[in-house]
Amino acid sequence: MPLRKEPWPEGTPNWVDAQVDDVKAAAAFYSTLFGWDIQDAGPEAGGYHMASLDGSVVAGIGPKPDNAGPMPSVWSTYIAVDDADTTAGKITAAGGSLMMPPFDVMDQGRMTVAFDATGAAFGLWQAKAHHGIARHGEPGSVTWNELHTRDYQRSRDFYSQVFGYTYTDLDGGDAFTYATIERGADGQTVGGISHDTSLGEGMPNYWLTWFAVADPDATIEQATGLGAGVLFPATDSPFGRMAVLRGPQGEVFGIIQPPANQPTDTNQA
C-alpha cells in the first residue's frame, strides 16, 4: 500500500485536518468510521490529535482556532511548500490573504492558513519533523483533494500564479466543468478543480477532501448511524463509486471506491 516517509514535493496536498467544536466526539466518529487510531498530540499541541492507520499518520483533528471567530466545522487541505514565508508573499501578491503570518509548530513544521483570491481556505505546510500524510490512497486514507469554486477561471489563475499549476480539462459535456491540477515542476497530477454551480449564495468556495473506502454504501450506512448526513448519495462514475457526506459536526468530506483497474491514489509523487 502507498506509504511515504519523506516530505512531499512543493505544490502537492500533503496534509488534511478537521477543525471541530468537540474533538473527542470527532475522534470517536472517525475512529469508528475509518478504523483510525487517534491520539492526543500532547499538551503543547493545544488539543490537536493525530490520526493513524496501521501505524502511519493519515490526518489530524483539532479545535477551531481561537482567533478565527465564528466558523463552521471543516476539513482543511494543506499544500506542501519549501518556504512558507515566500509562498505567503506570493499568495497576497496574487490577491489572496492570510489568516495569520507563517509560524513554527514546535519542531514539526512551519505553516499558515490562507484564503485564495476567491475566498477558499487552504493551508501551507513546510515540513520539518512532520512530513505530512504517510499512508495514502487506500481505504481509510486520503486519495484526492479538489477545489470547488464558482469563480472557476479566477481560481485557476490564482493557483497558477502561486504554485505554478497547470490544468488538464476533462470532457464533461454540459454535465460538469472540471480540470485536473498538475504541478508545474514535473507535470504530476496532484488534485482537481470543479466549477461548482451548485454553491448557493453566501456559501464559500472550498477544498474537498476525499477518503478512499472499500464499500461506499456500507460506509454511508455506518456514517449515518453515527450521526452523519448524506449530501450527495452513492453514485457510480468513471472515477469510481462516490458520495459526499457531512459529519456530525457539519464538516463535509467525500468517500470514493476507485474502479478495480484504477490505482486508488492519484496523488502520487
Secondary structure, DSSP 8 states (H G I E B T S, - for coil): --B--S---TTSEEEEEEEES-HHHHHHHHHHHH--EEEE--GGGTT-EEEEETTEEEEEEEE--GGG-S---EEEEEEE-S-HHHHHHHHHHTT-EESS--EEETTTEEEEEEE-TTS-EEEEEEESS--S--B-SSTTSEEEEEEEES-HHHHHHHHHHHH--EEEEE--TTT--EEEEE-TTT--EEEEEEE-TT--TT---EEEEEEE-S-HHHHHHHHHHTT-EEEEEEE--TT-EEEEEE-TTS-EEEEEE--TTS-S-S---
